[in-house]
Structures are given as structure tokens and as C-alpha cells.
């Protein structure tokens, strides 16, 4: 029986395809960290923000300075929420869910803030949460009821510069070295690295939230 042999060019093609597959897997793994397991809900919902997943929490390091942001927000999270495809979202409600997975020292009276930034405009909301591993909390806030810097609301028909969450102490001061905060008197080694899973979903006015199961919780 005649034995078949591979031509040199065929072997090179197989090797090229194999290496390409490995590179694709590596790239997918690298980019999946930020929004790991965060899916999409119904047409009433927009995934505004996500860090971490049920199995892989996000690691907030001291180098991040207490602010974890998307700059700028991606896709529908930065769309026109007043008219067009996403009309009605500007009057909607933000749904939050956070889970503290790890922290160097328990911080039972810490707070988590969430802000949208747009040029000189800044709109924020937040909640108290026990900074203790295993703590999980859900809460909501009307988009229009957020605190507004200089009483100026974000213009929801225009793109935002960034959005994201901040880690704050019991006095609601950022545990950050940015903007001259100097960690607000806290020792950053007691706070970071903090492991967290944090998700924000916006449900449009009159819409119904379909549940956290759509977002990997």
C-alpha cells in the first residue's frame, strides 16, 4: 500500500491555523475580563456597566485610585437615551447589584458610588454596603434623581465622557489619591486590593426589569 505524506506547504498551513486559534483564544480571554458573563436583557434594558462575574471577581488595585471607570462607556451605554432607538431610557431607573468578595480589612460602613461624567457635568448616586467578604446588595435609583454637580444634569442625548464606580469611606469620601483626596485619611492597604462583582442595568421608563439572571448573577 502506498503511504501518504504531507507536502511541506500543507504542514505550514496546519501550523498557521493552529497558532491563529491559540491567539484568538488568548485575545478573547484578555478582553472577557471586564465584562465577563454579563449578558443582555430585553429591549427594556441596557447593560450600562459591569466589572467581574460570579466566578471571577474584578480586582480593584491601589493603582486604580478608588475609581473604576469606562472611558468612554461602550455601545448602548453611551447612546442617545432621549430619542431614536433608545428613547425613554433618559427617564428610566438604574438597577445595581454588588458583591464584595475580598478586602484586606473589613470596612462595615463603606459606600459605593456610581457616576456619569460629561465634560464638566457629573451626576452620581450611591449606597452604603458592608465591606465584608460575602456581602451582596441590590438597589435602584431613578436616573433623574441622581446628585448633580452645580445642579447641572447630564445631557442624556449626548455622549458621556465616562462612567463608573467609586469606593468611599463611612464619611462618603473617596478612598482615592486622585484629585487631591489623599485617600481621605484612610490607609489604602486596608482597602486594596478589593475583589468585587459590580453590575448596573438601566430600565427605560415604563419598562420591566427581566432579572439578574440575564447578567451572569
C-alpha positions as CSV (number, residue, x, y, z in Angstrom):
1,X,0.0,0.0,0.0
2,X,1.3,3.4,-0.9
3,X,2.0,5.6,2.2
4,X,0.6,9.2,2.0
5,X,2.9,12.0,3.0
6,X,2.1,15.7,3.7
7,X,3.6,18.3,1.5
8,X,5.7,21.0,3.3
9,X,3.2,23.7,2.4
10,X,0.3,21.7,3.9
11,X,2.2,21.3,7.2
12,X,2.9,25.0,7.3
13,X,-0.8,25.8,6.7
14,X,-1.9,23.5,9.6
15,X,0.7,25.1,11.9
16,X,-0.5,28.6,10.9
17,X,-4.2,27.7,11.6
18,X,-3.3,26.2,15.0
19,X,-1.3,29.3,16.1
20,X,-4.1,31.5,14.9
21,X,-6.6,29.6,17.0
22,X,-4.4,29.9,20.1
23,X,-4.0,33.7,19.6
24,X,-7.8,34.1,19.2
25,X,-8.4,32.2,22.5
26,X,-5.8,34.4,24.2
27,X,-7.4,37.6,22.9
28,X,-10.9,36.5,23.9
29,X,-9.7,35.7,27.4
30,X,-8.0,39.1,27.8
31,X,-11.0,41.1,26.7
32,X,-13.5,39.0,28.5
33,X,-12.3,40.0,32.0
34,X,-14.0,43.4,32.2
35,X,-17.5,42.2,31.1
36,X,-17.2,38.5,31.9
37,X,-20.5,36.7,31.8
38,X,-22.5,39.9,31.6
39,X,-25.2,39.3,29.0
40,X,-28.2,41.3,27.7
41,X,-31.7,41.5,28.9
42,X,-34.8,42.6,27.0
43,X,-35.4,45.6,24.8
44,X,-36.5,47.5,28.0
45,X,-32.9,47.2,29.4
46,X,-29.4,48.4,28.7
47,X,-26.3,47.0,30.4
48,X,-24.7,50.2,31.5
49,X,-21.7,48.9,33.4
50,X,-20.1,45.6,34.6
51,X,-17.0,44.5,36.4
52,X,-16.3,40.9,37.2
53,X,-18.5,37.8,37.2
54,X,-19.9,35.2,39.6
55,X,-16.8,33.1,39.2
56,X,-14.2,35.8,38.5
57,X,-14.5,39.0,40.6
58,X,-12.8,42.2,39.5
59,X,-9.6,43.1,41.3
60,X,-9.6,46.8,42.4
61,X,-6.0,47.6,42.9
62,X,-4.5,50.6,44.8
63,X,-3.2,51.8,41.4
64,X,-6.7,52.5,40.2
65,X,-7.1,55.1,42.9
66,X,-10.6,54.1,44.0
67,X,-12.3,54.8,40.7
68,X,-13.1,52.1,38.2
69,X,-14.4,53.6,35.0
70,X,-15.3,53.0,31.4
71,X,-13.7,55.9,29.4
72,X,-15.9,56.3,27.4
73,X,-18.8,53.9,28.1
74,X,-19.3,51.3,25.3
75,X,-22.1,50.9,22.8
76,X,-25.7,51.5,24.1
77,X,-24.4,52.6,27.4
78,X,-23.3,55.8,25.7
79,X,-26.2,56.2,23.3
80,X,-28.8,58.9,22.9
81,X,-31.3,58.0,25.6
82,X,-33.8,60.7,24.7
83,X,-34.8,59.9,21.1
84,X,-34.3,57.3,18.4
85,X,-33.6,53.7,19.2
86,X,-33.2,54.2,22.9
87,X,-35.9,56.8,23.5
88,X,-37.4,56.6,27.0
89,X,-34.2,55.5,28.8
90,X,-33.4,59.0,30.0
91,X,-36.5,58.7,32.2
92,X,-35.5,55.2,33.4
93,X,-34.3,53.5,36.6
94,X,-30.9,52.2,37.3
95,X,-30.6,48.7,38.9
96,X,-27.5,48.0,40.8
97,X,-26.0,44.8,42.2
98,X,-22.7,44.4,44.0
99,X,-20.9,41.6,45.8
100,X,-17.8,42.1,48.0
101,X,-15.6,39.0,47.5
102,X,-12.4,40.1,49.2
103,X,-10.9,43.1,51.1
104,X,-7.7,43.4,53.2
105,X,-9.6,44.7,56.3
106,X,-13.4,44.7,56.8
107,X,-15.0,48.1,56.2
108,X,-18.6,47.7,57.6
109,X,-19.7,51.2,56.8
110,X,-18.2,51.8,53.4
111,X,-20.1,53.2,50.4
112,X,-20.2,52.6,46.7
113,X,-20.8,55.5,44.4
114,X,-21.7,55.5,40.7
115,X,-21.3,58.5,38.4
116,X,-21.7,59.6,34.9
117,X,-19.3,62.3,33.7
118,X,-19.8,64.6,30.7
119,X,-17.4,67.4,30.2
120,X,-17.9,69.5,33.4
121,X,-21.1,67.7,34.3
122,X,-21.2,65.0,37.0
123,X,-24.2,63.1,38.1
124,X,-23.9,60.5,40.9
125,X,-25.7,58.1,43.2
126,X,-24.6,55.6,45.8
127,X,-25.4,53.3,48.7
128,X,-24.0,52.0,52.0
129,X,-22.7,48.5,51.8
130,X,-20.8,46.4,54.3
131,X,-17.2,46.0,53.0
132,X,-17.1,42.4,54.3
133,X,-16.4,39.4,52.1
134,X,-19.7,37.7,51.2
135,X,-21.8,40.8,51.4
136,X,-24.2,41.2,48.4
137,X,-26.7,44.0,47.8
138,X,-29.1,45.2,45.2
139,X,-30.7,48.7,45.0
140,X,-32.2,51.1,42.5
141,X,-32.1,54.8,41.7
142,X,-34.0,56.9,39.2
143,X,-31.7,58.3,36.6
144,X,-33.2,61.8,37.0
145,X,-32.8,61.8,40.8
146,X,-29.0,61.5,40.9
147,X,-27.0,64.2,42.6
148,X,-25.9,66.8,40.1
149,X,-22.7,68.8,40.4
150,X,-23.5,72.5,40.2
151,X,-27.1,71.4,39.7
152,X,-26.4,70.5,36.1
153,X,-27.9,67.3,34.8
154,X,-26.1,65.2,32.3
155,X,-27.4,65.8,28.7
156,X,-28.6,62.2,28.0
157,X,-29.0,62.8,24.3
158,X,-25.2,63.4,24.0
159,X,-22.3,61.0,24.6
160,X,-20.9,60.8,28.1
161,X,-17.2,61.1,28.8
162,X,-17.0,58.2,31.2
163,X,-19.0,56.3,33.8
164,X,-18.1,54.0,36.7
165,X,-18.0,53.4,40.4
166,X,-16.0,54.8,43.3
167,X,-15.1,53.3,46.7
168,X,-15.9,55.6,49.6
169,X,-15.4,55.5,53.3
170,X,-18.1,55.9,56.1
171,X,-18.0,59.7,55.6
172,X,-18.8,59.2,51.8
173,X,-15.3,60.4,50.9
174,X,-13.4,58.7,48.1
175,X,-10.7,56.3,49.2
176,X,-8.6,57.7,46.4
177,X,-5.3,59.5,45.7
178,X,-6.9,61.3,42.8
179,X,-8.0,64.9,42.8
180,X,-6.1,65.7,46.0
181,X,-8.2,63.4,48.1
182,X,-5.1,61.8,49.7
183,X,-7.1,58.6,50.4
184,X,-9.5,60.7,52.6
185,X,-7.4,59.9,55.6
186,X,-7.6,56.1,55.1
187,X,-4.8,53.6,54.8
188,X,-5.1,52.2,51.2
189,X,-3.5,49.0,52.3
190,X,-6.7,48.3,54.4
191,X,-8.9,48.7,51.3
192,X,-6.9,47.4,48.3
193,X,-6.8,45.1,46.5
194,X,-10.6,44.7,46.8
195,X,-12.3,41.9,44.9
196,X,-15.8,42.8,43.7
197,X,-18.6,41.9,41.2
198,X,-20.5,45.1,40.2
199,X,-23.2,45.5,37.6
200,X,-25.5,48.3,36.6
201,X,-28.6,48.0,34.3
202,X,-30.8,50.8,33.1
203,X,-34.5,50.0,32.6
204,X,-36.4,52.6,30.5
205,X,-39.4,54.5,31.7
206,X,-42.4,52.2,31.8
207,X,-40.2,49.1,31.2
208,X,-39.8,46.0,33.2
209,X,-36.6,44.6,34.6
210,X,-36.3,41.0,33.5
211,X,-33.9,39.9,36.3
212,X,-30.3,39.5,37.2
213,X,-30.1,36.0,35.6
214,X,-29.5,37.8,32.2
215,X,-26.3,39.3,33.5
216,X,-24.5,36.4,35.0
217,X,-25.7,36.6,38.6
